[in-house]
Amino acid sequence: MEKWDTVIIGSGVGGLAAAICLARAGQKVLVLEQHYVPGGWSHSFTLNGQRFSPGVHYVGLIEEGQSTNELYRGLGIANDMVFFRMNPKAYEHCLIGDEQIDLPAGIENLKQTLVERFPNEEKNIREYLTLVAKVSYELQLMPKLKGWWQKVTVPFRTKNFGKFALFSLKRVVDWHVKDDLLKAVLNIQCGDHGLPAYRACFPVHCSVMSHYFEGGFYPMGGGGGIIKAMTNGVKRHGGEIRVKQNVTKILIEDNKAVGVQLADGQQIRAARVISNADPSITYLNLVGKAHLSKSLVKKLDKTKYSVTSLILFLTLEMDVVPHGIDSGNIWMMKDADGDQNFRDLMDDDMTQGDCFPAVFISCTTLKDPVSYNGKYHNFEVVTYVDYDKLPDFGDGDYHSETYKTFKEKVTNKLLNNIEKAIPNAKQHVVQAELGTPKTNEFYINSTNGNVYGTEKTLSQVGPFSYKNKTEIENLFMCGASTLSHGVGGATHSGVNVASIILKCTPQELMVEDADQKLRIYDAEEPTAWPDWVYVKREDKVRNFKPIANVAADPRF
C-alpha cells in the first residue's frame, strides 16, 4: 500500500498550487486527476488539431509588480509561461443591442472612454469606478491586517467596504448611475462570476472589475499553458501527478482523513488529503454523511452552485479581422436589460428561438498568435443556462438521438449569435462541437456542471464560504468554492491551504527569485514579437492539415 505525505484530489490550479508549495517544502505529494489531462477548468484540449480552452479566456494583473505576476514568480513557474496582452484599447467589446462600447486597459482610460460616451454621467462614472477600486483594495487588505492596532482600526481602513458590502451590485450601481446602457456596460463582467446585478454581491463584482482594470492577458497555449508550467513545477520538486485516477472515497478513520480509495479498489494512504473538488463532491460523494456534523450537512443542503454553461468550440476558415474581430473578448447582449437577459437564459427553452440573449465570444487564435496556422481561427462561444432546465435525454445515454438533436439545435442558435458579429460565418464553419453541462459534469466532475463553484451571493462568500481546513482532521479543501474563484483566486486558495498545513503565512510560501520573470508580448503588435513566435507560426503553417468531413466528437 502506497504512503504519501499529502494526496490531492483534482488537478485544478488550486490543487497544483498546493502541490508545488508542499513538494517544495519537502513533502511527498501525489496529485490524482480523473480526466485524461490535468488542469480541471484550466485545461486545454484539441479537436482535429485545433486547440481550445473551456475555462481560461483571460487573466488580469499580469504586468510586472502586479499580484498575478508575483504569484507565478513566487511559485517559481514564471519562466515557463508566456502571456499575450490583449488589445489594450479594447480588451472587452460590449455589443449591446445595436451599440458597441469598448473597454480599454487602465482605470483612467476607462473613465475617460465612458465619459466621452456618456458625458452627462461624468461625475457618476468617476465616483463609481473610484469606489470599485477602493472596495476591491480594502477587500484584499483585510486578510493582511495583523496586530492589535491594525485590527482595531479595521473600520477606518475598510470604510468603503463596510458601507457597501451588504448590498447587491444592482443597488449600488443604481445609486450612482442613471443611464441604463451605461449600467449594462459597467455590469458586463457579471459573466465572470455568473450572477446578474440584482443577485450579485457588490464586493465580488468589485474584485472582478479591478482584476481587469489594467487589461486582459492570454496565456500562450491557452489554459493548458498555465497547467503545463504548474505541472512542471510539481514534478521539479519531486511531486507526482497521475491522470485517469477516479477517486471514489476519502478514507476516514477516527474522524481523521487517512487516504483515498480509487474506483478499482486501490487504497492510497496519506498523512493528509486535500480535495480540489467542490464541497458536495467532497463531503457527500467522497466522505459520506455518516462522517459529517449536522451543521455541515445542513450547510451542504442549503448550498447553491453557480450557473452551468453551453460552450461551442468553433473553427472558421476565413479572415475574421475585417469584421472587427481581434484579441479582445466580445460580450454580446440582446439589449441593456442585463437582469432580464439573465432571467431569459435561466428560464427559456434552450432549443427555441433564433439567438441566445447573452453570449461571450473569444477568438483564441488572435489572443495567442503562436496558435494561428494561417487558415483557421478558433472560437469559444459561451452562454449560461440552468442545469435543471436541461431536457430529459433518457436513461443516461447522452449519445442518444435526443441528445444529438439537442446539440444540433443549440449549436445553430449559437452560430446565429456569431453571425451578428461575423456575417455569413456559417458558410465558413470547419468544425463546431458543443460542450454541454453534461460535458462539464463528466470531465470536470463539478456538481451540476457548475462553472464557478458555489454561487457567489453574499451568503456564500467571505466568512460564509467553505474553509480550507475542514471539520475532519487532516482533510483540507481548495478551489473556487473556498477563498475565491477564477484562475487567480483558485490558485491563491491552493497557496492558502498549503500555508495552513505548513503552519506559515501564504506570503512566506512566495519565494523571491530575481531570475523568475514572465514574458509578456502584445498580441496586436507583431513587430514586438520575438523571433521564436514567428518560427512557431511558420511551423503551424508548414504542418497545416485541412479538416474535412468532421463527424460529431463522441467525447462530448
C-alpha positions in Angstrom: 0.0 0.0 0.0 1.4 3.4 -1.0 2.0 6.0 1.6 2.3 9.8 0.9 2.6 13.0 3.0 -0.3 14.6 1.0 -2.7 13.3 -1.6 -4.5 15.9 -3.6 -7.8 15.1 -5.3 -8.1 17.1 -8.6 -5.5 18.9 -10.6 -7.2 22.3 -11.0 -4.9 25.3 -10.4 -5.8 25.3 -6.7 -4.6 21.7 -6.3 -1.5 22.2 -8.3 -0.5 25.4 -6.4 -0.9 23.5 -3.2 1.2 20.6 -4.6 4.0 23.0 -5.7 4.2 24.6 -2.2 4.1 21.3 -0.3 6.5 19.5 -2.6 8.9 22.4 -2.4 8.8 22.2 1.4 9.9 18.6 1.2 6.7 16.7 1.3 6.0 13.6 -0.7 3.0 14.8 -2.8 0.6 12.9 -5.1 -2.0 14.6 -7.3 -4.8 12.4 -8.7 -6.9 13.5 -11.7 -9.9 11.7 -13.0 -9.7 13.3 -16.5 -7.1 12.1 -19.1 -5.3 15.5 -18.9 -4.6 17.6 -15.8 -6.0 21.1 -15.2 -9.6 21.0 -14.3 -11.4 24.0 -15.7 -8.0 25.4 -16.8 -7.0 22.5 -19.1 -6.8 22.7 -22.9 -7.6 20.1 -25.4 -7.5 19.6 -29.2 -10.2 18.8 -31.7 -8.8 17.7 -35.1 -5.6 19.5 -34.3 -7.2 22.7 -33.1 -6.7 23.8 -29.5 -9.5 25.0 -27.2 -9.6 26.1 -23.6 -13.0 25.8 -22.0 -12.3 27.8 -18.8 -9.5 30.2 -19.3 -10.3 33.2 -21.5 -8.2 35.9 -20.0 -6.2 36.7 -16.8 -5.6 40.0 -15.1 -2.9 41.7 -13.1 -0.1 40.1 -15.1 2.2 43.1 -15.5 5.4 43.2 -13.5 4.7 44.1 -9.9 1.1 43.1 -10.1 -0.4 40.3 -8.0 -0.9 37.5 -10.5 2.6 38.1 -11.8 4.0 38.0 -8.3 2.0 34.8 -7.6 3.6 33.0 -10.6 7.0 34.3 -9.7 6.6 33.2 -6.1 5.6 29.7 -7.1 8.7 29.5 -9.3 6.9 28.9 -12.5 7.1 32.4 -14.2 9.9 31.4 -16.5 7.8 28.6 -18.0 5.0 31.0 -19.0 4.3 33.5 -21.8 1.3 35.9 -21.9 0.0 38.0 -24.7 -1.5 41.3 -23.9 -5.0 41.6 -25.4 -5.9 44.7 -27.3 -5.2 47.5 -24.8 -7.7 49.8 -26.5 -10.5 47.2 -26.2 -9.7 44.1 -24.3 -13.5 43.9 -23.8 -16.0 44.7 -26.6 -19.6 45.3 -25.3 -22.1 44.6 -28.1 -25.4 45.6 -26.5 -28.3 45.8 -29.0 -27.0 47.9 -31.8 -24.4 49.7 -29.6 -20.7 48.8 -29.3 -18.7 50.2 -26.4 -15.1 49.1 -25.9 -13.4 48.9 -22.5 -9.7 49.9 -22.6 -6.9 48.9 -20.2 -6.2 51.4 -17.4 -8.8 52.7 -15.0 -8.2 56.3 -16.1 -8.5 55.3 -19.7 -11.7 53.5 -18.9 -13.1 56.6 -17.0 -12.3 58.8 -20.0 -13.7 56.4 -22.6 -17.0 56.2 -20.7 -17.2 59.9 -20.0 -16.8 60.6 -23.7 -19.6 58.2 -24.5 -21.8 59.3 -21.6 -20.9 63.0 -20.9 -23.9 63.6 -18.7 -22.7 60.9 -16.3 -19.1 62.1 -15.9 -19.3 62.8 -12.2 -21.1 59.5 -11.6 -18.7 57.5 -13.7 -15.6 58.8 -11.9 -17.1 58.3 -8.4 -18.4 54.8 -9.1 -15.2 53.5 -10.7 -13.2 55.0 -7.8 -15.5 53.3 -5.4 -15.0 50.0 -7.1 -11.2 50.3 -6.9 -11.4 51.3 -3.2 -13.7 48.4 -2.2 -11.5 45.9 -4.0 -8.4 47.3 -2.4 -10.0 47.1 1.1 -11.2 43.6 0.4 -7.6 42.4 -0.4 -6.3 44.4 2.5 -8.3 42.7 5.3 -6.6 39.3 5.3 -3.2 41.1 5.6 -4.0 43.1 8.7 -2.1 41.9 11.6 -1.5 43.0 15.2 -3.8 44.6 17.7 -3.7 48.2 16.3 -4.3 47.2 12.7 -7.3 45.1 13.7 -8.7 47.8 16.0 -8.6 50.3 13.1 -10.2 47.9 10.5 -13.4 50.0 10.4 -11.4 53.0 9.3 -9.1 51.2 6.9 -12.1 49.5 5.2 -14.8 52.1 5.4 -15.9 51.8 1.8 -16.1 48.0 2.0 -18.1 48.3 5.2 -20.5 50.8 3.8 -21.4 48.8 0.7 -20.6 45.1 1.4 -24.1 44.1 2.3 -25.7 45.4 -0.9 -26.3 43.9 -4.3 -24.4 45.2 -7.3 -27.7 46.5 -8.7 -28.4 48.5 -5.6 -25.0 50.2 -5.6 -25.0 50.8 -9.4 -28.5 52.3 -9.3 -27.4 54.7 -6.5 -24.5 56.0 -8.6 -25.6 55.7 -12.3 -28.8 56.7 -14.2 -28.2 55.7 -17.8 -29.4 52.1 -18.5 -26.8 51.5 -21.3 -24.0 52.7 -19.0 -25.2 50.3 -16.3 -25.2 47.5 -18.7 -21.6 48.3 -19.7 -20.5 48.6 -16.0 -22.1 45.2 -15.2 -21.0 43.4 -18.4 -18.3 41.4 -16.4 -21.1 39.8 -14.4 -20.3 36.9 -16.7 -17.0 36.5 -14.9 -18.9 35.4 -11.7 -22.1 34.1 -13.3 -24.7 36.2 -11.4 -26.9 39.1 -12.6 -26.7 42.5 -11.0 -29.8 42.1 -8.9 -28.3 39.0 -7.2 -24.5 39.7 -7.4 -22.5 40.5 -4.3 -21.1 44.0 -4.8 -17.6 43.4 -3.4 -17.2 40.2 -5.5 -18.0 42.3 -8.6 -15.6 45.0 -7.5 -12.9 42.3 -7.2 -13.6 41.0 -10.7 -13.6 44.5 -12.3 -10.4 45.6 -10.6 -8.7 42.4 -11.6 -9.1 43.6 -15.2 -8.7 47.3 -14.7 -5.2 47.1 -16.2 -6.3 44.9 -19.1 -6.6 41.3 -20.1 -3.8 38.8 -20.9 -4.0 35.4 -22.5 -1.5 32.6 -21.8 0.4 31.1 -24.8 -1.1 27.6 -25.2 -4.4 28.7 -23.6 -5.2 27.5 -20.1 -3.0 24.5 -20.8 0.0 26.8 -20.9 -0.6 27.7 -17.2 -1.2 24.0 -16.4 2.0 22.9 -18.1 4.0 25.4 -16.1 2.4 24.2 -12.9 2.7 20.5 -13.5 6.4 21.1 -14.4 6.7 22.9 -11.1 5.2 20.0 -9.2 7.5 17.4 -10.9 10.5 19.6 -10.4 10.2 19.4 -6.7 9.6 15.6 -6.7 5.8 15.6 -6.7 3.8 13.2 -8.8 0.7 13.7 -11.0 -1.4 10.8 -12.2 -4.3 11.1 -14.7 -7.3 8.7 -15.2 -7.4 8.2 -11.5 -11.0 8.2 -10.3 -11.1 8.7 -6.5 -14.4 7.2 -5.1 -13.8 7.6 -1.4 -11.8 9.6 1.1 -10.8 7.1 3.8 -11.8 8.3 7.3 -10.7 6.6 10.5 -11.4 8.0 14.0 -12.6 11.3 12.3 -9.3 11.6 10.5 -8.6 11.5 6.8 -6.0 8.8 6.2 -6.0 8.4 2.4 -8.2 7.7 -0.6 -9.7 4.8 -2.5 -9.8 4.6 -6.3 -12.5 3.1 -8.5 -10.5 -0.1 -8.9 -10.4 -0.6 -5.1 -6.8 0.5 -4.7 -6.2 2.4 -1.5 -3.5 5.1 -1.2 -2.6 6.2 2.3 -1.5 9.7 3.2 -0.9 11.8 6.3 -3.4 14.3 4.9 -5.8 14.8 2.0 -6.6 17.9 0.0 -9.7 18.0 -2.1 -9.8 20.3 -5.1 -13.4 19.1 -5.8 -16.4 21.2 -4.9 -18.0 20.8 -1.4 -20.8 18.5 -2.5 -18.5 16.1 -4.3 -16.0 16.2 -1.5 -18.3 15.8 1.5 -21.3 13.9 0.1 -19.8 11.7 -2.5 -16.3 11.1 -1.2 -16.6 11.4 2.6 -20.2 10.5 3.2 -22.8 12.0 5.5 -22.1 9.5 8.3 -18.8 11.3 8.9 -20.2 14.9 8.9 -21.7 17.0 11.6 -25.3 18.0 11.5 -24.4 21.7 10.9 -22.2 20.8 7.9 -24.9 18.6 6.4 -27.4 21.5 6.9 -25.0 23.9 5.2 -24.5 21.5 2.3 -28.3 21.2 1.9 -28.5 24.9 1.6 -25.5 25.4 -0.7 -26.3 26.7 -4.2 -23.9 26.3 -7.1 -23.1 28.7 -9.8 -24.5 28.6 -13.3 -23.5 25.9 -15.8 -22.7 26.5 -19.4 -23.1 25.7 -23.0 -19.8 26.1 -24.9 -19.4 26.0 -28.7 -15.9 25.1 -29.8 -15.8 26.6 -33.3 -13.3 26.6 -36.1 -13.8 29.0 -39.0 -11.9 29.1 -42.3 -12.0 32.8 -43.1 -10.3 36.1 -42.3 -12.3 37.4 -39.3 -10.2 40.6 -38.8 -12.1 42.7 -41.4 -15.2 42.1 -39.3 -13.7 43.8 -36.3 -12.6 40.6 -34.5 -9.4 41.0 -32.6 -7.7 39.8 -29.4 -10.4 41.4 -27.3 -13.3 39.5 -25.8 -16.9 40.1 -27.0 -19.8 40.3 -24.6 -23.0 40.2 -26.6 -26.3 41.1 -25.1 -29.7 41.5 -26.7 -30.3 44.8 -25.0 -29.3 46.8 -22.0 -31.5 44.9 -19.5 -28.9 42.5 -18.2 -31.1 41.2 -15.4 -33.9 40.3 -17.8 -31.4 38.7 -20.2 -30.1 36.5 -17.4 -33.7 35.5 -16.4 -34.4 34.6 -20.0 -31.2 32.5 -20.1 -32.3 30.6 -17.0 -36.0 30.3 -17.9 -36.2 29.8 -21.7 -36.2 26.6 -23.6 -32.5 26.3 -24.8 -33.5 24.9 -28.2 -36.1 27.5 -29.0 -35.6 31.0 -30.6 -33.1 32.2 -33.0 -30.4 33.5 -30.7 -29.4 33.5 -27.0 -30.0 36.8 -25.2 -26.4 36.9 -24.0 -23.2 35.2 -25.1 -19.4 35.5 -24.6 -17.1 35.1 -27.6 -13.4 34.5 -27.5 -11.1 34.2 -30.6 -8.1 32.3 -29.2 -6.0 32.3 -32.4 -5.9 36.1 -32.2 -5.3 36.2 -28.5 -2.5 33.6 -28.9 -0.7 34.4 -32.2 1.5 31.3 -31.9 -1.5 29.1 -32.4 -2.6 30.5 -35.8 -1.9 28.3 -38.7 -2.7 30.9 -41.4 -6.1 29.3 -42.3 -8.3 28.6 -39.3 -9.5 30.8 -36.5 -10.8 29.1 -33.3 -13.5 30.5 -31.1 -15.1 29.6 -27.8 -18.7 30.8 -27.6 -20.2 30.6 -24.1 -23.6 31.1 -22.6 -25.1 30.2 -19.2 -28.1 28.0 -18.5 -29.9 26.5 -15.6 -28.9 22.9 -15.2 -32.4 22.0 -14.0 -33.9 23.2 -17.3 -31.9 20.7 -19.4 -34.2 18.3 -21.4 -34.5 14.7 -20.3 -32.2 12.8 -22.6 -33.5 9.5 -21.3 -31.7 6.6 -19.5 -28.4 8.4 -19.2 -27.4 7.8 -22.8 -26.0 11.2 -23.8 -25.0 10.0 -27.2 -28.6 9.2 -28.0 -30.5 10.8 -30.9 -32.3 13.0 -28.4 -29.0 14.4 -27.1 -27.7 14.8 -30.7 -30.8 16.7 -31.8 -30.5 19.0 -28.7 -26.9 19.8 -29.6 -27.7 20.5 -33.2 -30.4 23.0 -32.3 -28.3 24.7 -29.6 -25.3 24.8 -32.0 -27.3 26.5 -34.7 -28.6 29.0 -32.2 -25.1 29.9 -31.0 -24.0 30.2 -34.7 -26.8 32.8 -35.2 -25.2 34.8 -32.3 -21.8 34.5 -34.0 -23.3 35.8 -37.3 -24.3 39.0 -35.5 -20.6 39.7 -35.1 -19.3 37.9 -38.2 -21.8 37.9 -41.1 -22.1 34.7 -43.1 -19.9 32.8 -40.6 -22.0 29.7 -41.1 -20.7 29.4 -44.6 -17.1 29.1 -43.3 -17.6 26.6 -40.4 -14.9 23.9 -40.4 -16.0 22.3 -37.2 -18.5 23.2 -34.5 -18.6 21.0 -31.4 -20.9 21.7 -28.4 -19.9 21.2 -24.8 -23.0 20.9 -22.6 -23.5 20.8 -18.8 -23.3 17.1 -19.1 -19.8 17.5 -20.7 -18.8 19.7 -17.7 -20.1 17.1 -15.2 -18.2 14.3 -17.0 -14.8 16.0 -17.5 -14.6 18.5 -14.6 -16.7 16.4 -12.1 -18.4 19.5 -10.8 -21.9 19.4 -9.2 -24.5 20.1 -11.9 -21.6 21.1 -14.3 -21.1 24.4 -12.4 -18.6 26.9 -13.7 -17.6 29.0 -10.6 -18.0 26.6 -7.7 -20.5 27.8 -5.2 -22.8 30.7 -6.3 -21.1 33.9 -5.3 -24.0 35.5 -3.4 -23.4 37.4 -0.2 -24.4 34.4 2.0 -21.7 32.1 0.3 -18.6 34.3 0.1 -16.0 35.7 2.5 -16.7 34.4 6.1 -19.6 32.3 4.7 -17.6 30.4 2.1 -16.2 26.9 2.7 -13.0 26.9 4.7 -9.6 25.4 3.6 -9.4 23.5 6.8 -12.4 21.2 7.3 -14.0 19.8 10.4 -12.4 16.4 9.7 -8.8 16.2 10.9 -6.2 16.1 8.1 -8.8 16.9 5.4 -8.5 20.2 3.6 -10.1 21.9 0.6 -9.1 24.3 -2.0 -10.6 25.7 -5.2 -13.3 28.1 -6.4 -15.7 27.4 -3.5 -13.2 28.4 -0.8 -11.1 31.6 -1.0 -12.2 32.9 -4.4 -13.0 31.8 -7.9 -11.2 32.4 -11.2 -7.7 31.4 -12.2 -6.1 33.8 -9.7 -8.5 33.2 -6.8 -8.3 29.4 -7.1 -4.5 29.5 -7.3 -4.3 31.6 -4.2 -6.6 29.1 -2.5 -4.0 26.4 -3.1 -1.3 28.5 -1.6 -3.5 29.3 1.4 -4.2 25.6 2.1 -0.5 24.8 1.9 0.3 27.6 4.4 -2.2 26.1 6.8 -0.6 22.7 6.6 2.9 24.1 6.8 1.9 26.5 9.7 3.1 29.6 8.0 1.7 32.6 6.1 0.9 32.5 2.4 3.4 35.2 1.9 6.2 33.0 3.3 5.5 30.5 0.6 6.2 33.0 -2.1 9.9 32.5 -2.8 11.6 35.6 -4.1 13.8 34.8 -7.1 15.1 37.6 -9.2 15.6 35.2 -12.1 11.9 34.4 -12.4 10.2 36.6 -14.9 7.0 36.4 -17.0 7.4 37.0 -20.7 4.7 39.4 -21.9 4.1 40.4 -25.6 1.4 42.4 -27.3 -1.0 40.2 -29.3 -1.8 43.2 -31.5 1.9 44.2 -32.2 3.6 41.7 -34.5 6.7 43.9 -34.7 7.3 43.4 -31.0 7.2 39.6 -31.1 10.4 37.7 -30.6 11.8 35.6 -33.5 10.7 32.3 -31.9 7.0 33.4 -32.2 7.4 33.6 -36.0 9.2 30.3 -36.1 6.4 28.6 -34.2 3.8 30.2 -36.5 5.7 29.1 -39.6 5.8 25.5 -38.2 2.0 25.7 -37.8 1.6 26.9 -41.4 4.0 24.3 -42.7 2.3 21.4 -40.8 -1.2 22.6 -41.6 -3.7 19.8 -42.4 -7.2 20.7 -43.5 -10.1 19.4 -41.6 -12.7 17.6 -43.8 -15.9 15.6 -43.2 -15.8 16.2 -39.4 -18.2 14.0 -37.5 -19.5 14.8 -34.1 -16.9 14.0 -31.4 -18.1 11.2 -29.1 -16.3 12.8 -26.2 -19.0 15.5 -26.0 
